[in-house]
């Protein structure tokens, strides 16, 4: 079993290219099956969640092939409409295949995704959207069986701007007769990414990035090419790392507007952030101060996925910072692990208060979930002595290679078998 060994105390300097976005590419991969054609997904990140999507595509009868960092998906031979339980369990977000399979095959069967390490992850809004489009859904025995001989356009009002439910609604609406309208849609950049790919395949999706999205269904779709954008959460993670360690870093090919709430928080903590065109730079003396309460919210609010990294960055700040987690119930599991390194964090329900300490010390810690795992790495970069982070399968879901990226910026971090 491999672990990450981090020796703290290095400044981070230099330039980095950020990997393609996990949450951008997953709905795009599901969208490939809405057409029967050949798709080319460029800048596709190498992640275990992408492997899980590829396994589902292959099970459905699609052909996939890597060509450098492009993933080719040929969906012409797709001949199945069901995803077995073992493949569903690999990745919670596999539920976005539901709308896509339904649009293509008129039926879909997959197991109920259940909860995950972040707490209960209901899919009631996904199912309500599909029902509004005319799907009949039977939820017995942990299996979802959906059927729709004909999908018909509808007005879908989401009670919350759920990212996944918006994606599922768009994908299913591509197979519906007429023009559907999704109100209170999620506005995350990943929706614009999905829209761009679907439109490249001949679909007519409008409004992504706003709260109202329209989908003109039943267009003649063909294969398409898409280049996945930079991962804004990976970017946020490394900005937080340099903010905490001190340094001078620059990323190219990114859209800094997507991270405005994160960079504003880092500036408030004492960093200098500059952005121009597709470039963002951060300079930090490595001495941060506490900031006003950080409340996670749907985009364009502060992203829940960046909360653990910012928390890690503020562990040695002067003063106390309050975090309020409004998206997921169980997103402070990294706090106990950080405490093993000397962090002072008090958690009460959705609120966590981080009181800056003078120093952190290296320890053996376990990743609890994807972003929490990244937060442990960030704490290790600041700690005195060696930190050993285990259970890397969580981190591998969303980061191509943290050791590669952070060592390129000058960190002392290595991934290897424990007993070497
Ligand atoms: N919700 C419901 N019912 C539903 C759907 C969602 O109650 O039918 C609730 C959820 O339980 C949650 C809230 O609504 O409390 C928001 O969930 P949302 O549906 O927006 O999240 P998601 O689509 O499941 C995506 C990302 C997450 C990210 C969230 C919020 C992907 C594959 N996942 O999840 O990413 O945190 O949006 O931005 O896009 C991560 O990358 O670490 C990650 C967890």
Boltz pocket constraint, residues with backbone or C-beta under 6 A from the ligand:
constraints:
  - pocket:
      binder: B
      contacts: [[A, 22], [A, 23], [A, 24], [A, 26], [A, 93], [A, 120], [A, 121], [A, 122], [A, 123], [A, 124], [A, 125], [A, 126], [A, 127], [A, 160], [A, 161], [A, 162], [A, 163], [A, 164], [A, 165], [A, 186], [A, 188], [A, 190], [A, 304], [A, 305], [A, 326], [A, 327], [A, 328], [A, 329], [A, 370], [A, 371], [A, 398]]
      max_distance: 6.0
